[in-house]
Amino acid sequence: MSLIYLTLREKPELKQEAAEWFHQKYGVPSEAYLECMDAYLNHETELGWYLCLNDDQIVGGLGVIENDFHNRKDLSPNICAVYTEESFRCQGIAGKLLNLAVEDLRSKGISPVYLVTDHTEFYERYGWEFLCMVQGDFDEDMARMYIHS
């Protein structure tokens, strides 16, 4: 097994496959992912997409968007769609992707970064700190907002 971590800009030919992969994980239309990915690939934004490949197969990924469907529009940008294939979990893939994204954004002067999650304790392992509760656009329950600076 040889895992490779990269940005979508490093392998733009994966755009369609990546959009479909995220769509399968979260049910968000692949067109929505493609729109964000195109903006990133066309240098209209520095909010990017990060992938982990095993032999050219996507096994993990995440994106960065302005707002991950919550009421705190001032807390931006947001890590979104963090996912690792089940058979590849517990190998630090999500943590490496999170660190890659945070460092890449920081190198472009973008800091802090936020994320919304229901998880507790997972993100703290990678330097994230609980910030506050936020109201999701489509949720009745409040969600946890984390920050990484």
KOLTIBA-628320 format. One record per residue: z, y, x of N, C-alpha, C, CB in turn; residue number from 0; residue in one letter; chain. Coordinates in steps of 0.02 Angstrom, whole numbers, plus 50000, padded with zeros to 5 digits. Glycine has a CB too. Layout:
N
   nup nnorth neast  caup canorth caeast   cup cnorth ceast  cbup cbnorth cbeast num residuo cadena
     Z      Y     X     Z       Y      X     Z      Y     X     Z       Y      X NUM       a      A
...
END
This chain:
149
   nup nnorth neast  caup canorth caeast   cup cnorth ceast  cbup cbnorth cbeast num residuo cadena
 50000  49941 50043 50000   50000  50000 50000  50062 50045 50062   50000  49951   0       m      A
 49952  50106 50033 49949   50168  50071 49945  50226 50022 49888   50169  50120   1       s      A
 50001  50262 50015 50004   50318  49969 49980  50381 50003 50076   50327  49943   2       l      A
 49939  50419 49967 49913   50483  49991 49933  50536 49941 49835   50480  50003   3       i      A
 49959  50592 49965 49978   50649  49923 49930  50706 49936 50052   50671  49936   4       y      A
 49904  50736 49883 49856   50789  49892 49854  50836 49832 49787   50760  49906   5       l      A
 49822  50893 49843 49809   50939  49788 49740  50921 49760 49812   51014  49811   6       t      A
 49728  50940 49699 49663   50927  49669 49607  50964 49707 49663   50949  49595   7       l      A
 49624  51020 49739 49574   51056  49778 49550  51014 49837 49602   51123  49803   8       r      A
 49593  50970 49861 49573   50927  49917 49525  50872 49896 49635   50897  49950   9       e      A
 49525  50855 49832 49482   50802  49807 49460  50820 49736 49518   50732  49808  10       k      A
 49420  50874 49729 49401   50898  49663 49361  50848 49621 49362   50961  49670  11       p      A
 49331  50800 49654 49293   50749  49617 49338  50706 49572 49254   50705  49665  12       e      A
 49404  50711 49581 49451   50674  49539 49469  50711 49474 49515   50660  49578  13       l      A
 49441  50770 49464 49460   50812  49407 49457  50775 49340 49416   50873  49404  14       k      A
 49400  50745 49325 49391   50711  49260 49440  50652 49253 49319   50685  49253  15       q      A
 49445  50613 49306 49491   50556  49305 49564  50579 49297 49483   50515  49370  16       e      A
 49582  50633 49333 49650   50658  49328 49665  50685 49258 49661   50714  49380  17       a      A
 49619  50721 49229 49629   50748  49162 49639  50691 49112 49569   50792  49141  18       a      A
 49600  50639 49119 49606   50582  49074 49672  50545 49087 49547   50533  49084  19       e      A
 49693  50539 49150 49756   50506  49168 49815  50544 49136 49764   50503  49245  20       w      A
 49817  50610 49144 49872   50649  49114 49869  50644 49037 49867   50723  49135  21       f      A
 49809  50646 49009 49802   50639  48936 49832  50573 48912 49727   50643  48916  22       h      A
 49819  50519 48947 49846   50454  48928 49922  50452 48932 49817   50399  48972  23       q      A
 49951  50490 48977 50024   50490  48985 50059  50533 48933 50042   50514  49055  24       k      A
 50028  50590 48915 50063   50638  48873 50030  50653 48806 50070   50702  48911  25       y      A
 49970  50630 48795 49938   50641  48731 49908  50711 48721 49986   50628  48678  26       g      A
 49916  50754 48770 49885   50820  48768 49810  50810 48779 49916   50870  48822  27       v      A
 49767  50843 48741 49695   50833  48749 49672  50843 48821 49656   50881  48703  28       p      A
 49629  50800 48845 49605   50805  48914 49571  50872 48926 49558   50748  48930  29       s      A
 49542  50902 48873 49510   50967  48880 49560  51021 48901 49476   50988  48813  30       e      A
 49621  51016 48878 49673   51064  48898 49688  51058 48972 49738   51054  48856  31       a      A
 49692  50996 48996 49702   50986  49068 49642  51011 49108 49715   50911  49083  32       y      A
 49582  50995 49083 49521   51016  49119 49517  51092 49124 49459   50990  49083  33       l      A
 49537  51127 49072 49536   51201  49073 49582  51227 49129 49558   51229  49005  34       e      A
 49642  51200 49134 49689   51221  49186 49663  51201 49255 49758   51191  49174  35       c      A
 49636  51141 49260 49611   51117  49324 49551  51158 49348 49592   51043  49319  36       m      A
 49507  51176 49301 49449   51217  49319 49471  51285 49345 49403   51226  49259  37       d      A
 49521  51316 49313 49546   51381  49336 49573  51375 49407 49602   51407  49288  38       a      A
 49607  51320 49421 49634   51308  49488 49578  51296 49539 49682   51247  49487  39       y      A
 49531  51253 49521 49477   51237  49567 49431  51297 49579 49436   51179  49540  40       l      A
 49426  51341 49530 49385   51401  49538 49423  51460 49568 49356   51422  49471  41       n      A
 49484  51447 49591 49527   51498  49623 49543  51557 49577 49493   51523  49686  42       h      A
 49545  51543 49511 49566   51594  49463 49642  51596 49460 49536   51581  49394  43       e      A
 49674  51544 49484 49747   51539  49486 49767  51496 49545 49776   51510  49419  44       t      A
 49828  51507 49568 49855   51463  49621 49901  51410 49591 49893   51505  49673  45       e      A
 49907  51409 49525 49948   51358  49492 49908  51294 49489 49970   51381  49419  46       l      A
 49928  51246 49530 49885   51189  49544 49906  51122 49515 49880   51181  49614  47       g      A
 49871  51071 49538 49880   51002  49516 49888  50959 49578 49820   50978  49472  48       w      A
 49936  50914 49576 49956   50875  49633 49955  50801 49614 50026   50897  49659  49       y      A
 49927  50760 49658 49918   50690  49643 49944  50646 49699 49845   50675  49630  50       l      A
 49964  50586 49680 49979   50532  49728 49930  50476 49714 50054   50508  49723  51       c      A
 49894  50456 49766 49844   50403  49759 49866  50341 49798 49775   50427  49783  52       l      A
 49852  50284 49769 49859   50220  49804 49790  50187 49802 49915   50174  49771  53       n      A
 49757  50184 49860 49689   50157  49863 49644  50190 49812 49690   50081  49852  54       d      A
 49642  50256 49810 49599   50296  49765 49617  50290 49691 49528   50275  49775  55       d      A
 49673  50259 49675 49697   50255  49606 49755  50303 49598 49718   50182  49586  56       q      A
 49754  50344 49545 49808   50391  49532 49870  50352 49510 49788   50444  49479  57       i      A
 49924  50360 49546 49987   50326  49527 50043  50376 49512 50009   50279  49583  58       v      A
 50030  50440 49526 50080   50492  49511 50046  50559 49510 50137   50491  49562  59       g      A
 50076  50605 49473 50047   50672  49471 50092  50721 49436 49980   50669  49439  60       g      A
 50074  50784 49445 50107   50839  49408 50062  50900 49412 50178   50854  49437  61       l      A
 50076  50947 49369 50038   51010  49369 50086  51069 49369 49992   51013  49308  62       g      A
 50057  51127 49378 50095   51190  49374 50057  51235 49327 50105   51223  49445  63       v      A
 50092  51260 49276 50061   51303  49225 50107  51364 49214 50049   51265  49159  64       i      A
 50081  51414 49179 50122   51473  49165 50184  51457 49125 50080   51525  49127  65       e      A
 50175  51419 49070 50231   51406  49025 50223  51336 48995 50235   51459  48968  66       n      A
 50275  51296 49000 50273   51227  48976 50300  51222 48904 50313   51181  49023  67       d      A
 50272  51264 48860 50286   51261  48788 50359  51272 48771 50264   51195  48761  68       f      A
 50386  51329 48795 50454   51348  48777 50458  51423 48766 50504   51326  48832  69       h      A
 50516  51445 48740 50523   51515  48718 50538  51564 48775 50578   51520  48667  70       n      A
 50552  51542 48835 50568   51588  48890 50506  51601 48932 50624   51558  48934  71       r      A
 50463  51644 48906 50399   51659  48939 50410  51695 49006 50356   51702  48893  72       k      A
 50470  51724 49015 50486   51758  49077 50500  51709 49134 50546   51804  49067  73       d      A
 50513  51647 49119 50528   51597  49171 50463  51559 49187 50584   51547  49147  74       l      A
 50429  51584 49238 50362   51559  49254 50352  51562 49329 50308   51599  49217  75       s      A
 50312  51516 49357 50274   51462  49327 50317  51399 49316 50214   51445  49370  76       p      A
 50289  51351 49280 50325   51290  49263 50289  51229 49290 50333   51284  49188  77       n      A
 50328  51184 49321 50303   51118  49337 50296  51081 49270 50351   51079  49387  78       i      A
 50242  51044 49262 50232   51007  49199 50203  50938 49214 50185   51045  49151  79       c      A
 50207  50895 49165 50173   50830  49166 50190  50787 49227 50098   50840  49163  80       a      A
 50255  50787 49246 50276   50746  49302 50275  50673 49280 50348   50767  49328  81       v      A
 50237  50632 49314 50233   50562  49294 50217  50518 49354 50179   50553  49240  82       y      A
 50251  50460 49356 50237   50408  49405 50227  50343 49367 50294   50402  49459  83       t      A
 50175  50306 49384 50163   50241  49352 50225  50198 49361 50099   50207  49382  84       e      A
 50242  50159 49309 50303   50120  49310 50309  50075 49371 50308   50079  49248  85       e      A
 50256  50042 49389 50258   49994  49445 50267  50029 49513 50195   49952  49447  86       s      A
 50263  50097 49514 50271   50134  49576 50334  50177 49576 50210   50179  49587  87       f      A
 50376  50169 49525 50437   50210  49522 50489  50187 49572 50467   50206  49452  88       r      A
 50538  50230 49584 50594   50217  49631 50570  50212 49703 50630   50153  49611  89       c      A
 50515  50247 49719 50489   50249  49787 50486  50321 49812 50420   50216  49791  90       q      A
 50513  50368 49774 50514   50438  49795 50450  50476 49782 50530   50441  49866  91       g      A
 50404  50448 49743 50339   50480  49732 50347  50546 49696 50293   50433  49692  92       i      A
 50385  50547 49641 50394   50609  49603 50427  50662 49647 50437   50597  49540  93       a      A
 50476  50643 49687 50509   50690  49731 50462  50720 49782 50567   50657  49767  94       g      A
 50419  50678 49810 50370   50704  49859 50320  50750 49826 50333   50645  49894  95       k      A
 50299  50733 49766 50253   50777  49729 50286  50844 49712 50228   50743  49665  96       l      A
 50349  50841 49690 50386   50903  49675 50392  50947 49737 50456   50887  49647  97       l      A
 50410  50916 49793 50418   50955  49856 50351  50983 49878 50447   50910  49911  98       n      A
 50297  50944 49871 50230   50968  49889 50212  51029 49848 50178   50913  49879  99       l      A
 50224  51026 49783 50208   51083  49739 50249  51144 49756 50219   51063  49666 100       a      A
 50315  51135 49764 50359   51192  49779 50339  51224 49845 50433   51169  49782 101       v      A
 50326  51184 49896 50307   51211  49962 50239  51245 49959 50307   51156  50015 102       e      A
 50192  51215 49924 50125   51245  49918 50129  51313 49883 50078   51197  49879 103       d      A
 50166  51316 49829 50174   51379  49792 50210  51431 49835 50212   51368  49726 104       l      A
 50263  51409 49869 50301   51455  49912 50257  51484 49966 50362   51419  49944 105       r      A
 50211  51443 49994 50166   51467  50047 50118  51521 50020 50126   51409  50076 106       s      A
 50111  51524 49954 50068   51574  49922 50108  51631 49892 50025   51542  49869 107       k      A
 50173  51633 49909 50217   51687  49885 50241  51677 49813 50181   51752  49889 108       g      A
 50235  51617 49787 50257   51603  49719 50323  51565 49720 50202   51562  49680 109       i      A
 50376  51599 49703 50443   51570  49701 50487  51617 49662 50471   51557  49774 110       s      A
 50533  51593 49621 50550   51524  49608 50501  51490 49561 50620   51519  49580 111       p      A
 50512  51425 49552 50473   51383  49506 50522  51352 49457 50431   51328  49545 112       v      A
 50499  51340 49396 50543   51314  49343 50514  51249 49315 50551   51365  49287 113       y      A
 50557  51211 49282 50534   51154  49244 50581  51139 49187 50527   51092  49289 114       l      A
 50553  51110 49134 50591   51092  49074 50594  51016 49072 50558   51121  49009 115       v      A
 50654  50989 49057 50662   50917  49055 50721  50897 49012 50671   50890  49126 116       t      A
 50721  50834 48993 50779   50805  48960 50821  50766 49010 50757   50759  48902 117       d      A
 50794  50756 49070 50830   50718  49121 50890  50757 49148 50782   50700  49178 118       h      A
 50941  50720 49166 50997   50749  49202 51003  50709 49267 51064   50747  49160 119       t      A
 51020  50742 49320 51032   50713  49387 50969  50698 49427 51072   50651  49380 120       e      A
 50913  50684 49395 50852   50666  49432 50829  50724 49476 50797   50645  49385 121       f      A
 50818  50782 49446 50789   50838  49483 50836  50868 49534 50767   50891  49435 122       y      A
 50901  50862 49522 50949   50888  49571 50941  50855 49640 51021   50875  49545 123       e      A
 50919  50793 49641 50908   50757  49704 50857  50792 49748 50885   50686  49691 124       r      A
 50814  50832 49717 50759   50865  49753 50768  50940 49757 50693   50848  49720 125       y      A
 50830  50964 49751 50845   51034  49762 50839  51078 49700 50800   51060  49813 126       g      A
 50829  51049 49642 50824   51088  49580 50894  51101 49553 50780   51052  49527 127       w      A
 50903  51158 49522 50968   51176  49493 50960  51192 49419 50999   51237  49529 128       e      A
 51008  51167 49379 51007   51183  49307 51015  51258 49299 51064   51145  49269 129       f      A
 50973  51288 49257 50974   51361  49246 51002  51378 49177 50904   51390  49254 130       l      A
 50972  51350 49125 50992   51366  49057 50958  51318 49008 50973   51440  49039 131       c      A
 50976  51326 48945 50942   51288  48892 50887  51332 48863 50993   51264  48836 132       m      A
 50830  51301 48845 50775   51338  48815 50753  51302 48751 50715   51345  48864 133       v      A
 50721  51339 48708 50695   51310  48646 50622  51292 48655 50704   51360  48586 134       q      A
 50607  51229 48645 50538   51206  48649 50497  51231 48590 50534   51130  48653 135       g      A
 50433  51245 48601 50390   51270  48548 50383  51220 48490 50321   51286  48576 136       d      A
 50388  51156 48505 50377   51105  48454 50438  51061 48442 50317   51062  48472 137       f      A
 50495  51082 48469 50555   51040  48466 50611  51075 48428 50578   51022  48536 138       d      A
 50649  51036 48392 50709   51063  48359 50766  51069 48409 50730   51019  48300 139       e      A
 50770  51021 48455 50825   51020  48503 50809  51065 48563 50838   50948  48528 140       d      A
 50861  51091 48593 50854   51131  48653 50839  51084 48711 50918   51174  48667 141       m      A
 50807  51110 48763 50791   51071  48823 50821  51105 48884 50713   51062  48832 142       a      A
 50829  51066 48937 50859   51091  48999 50805  51125 49042 50893   51033  49038 143       r      A
 50820  51186 49066 50775   51222  49111 50806  51220 49181 50764   51297  49086 144       m      A
 50766  51200 49230 50787   51197  49299 50748  51249 49339 50777   51126  49329 145       y      A
 50777  51268 49396 50746   51316  49441 50747  51289 49513 50782   51386  49438 146       i      A
 50695  51304 49550 50692   51288  49622 50666  51351 49657 50646   51224  49637 147       h      A
 50708  51378 49703 50685   51438  49738 50672  51425 49812 50736   51494  49731 148       s      A
END
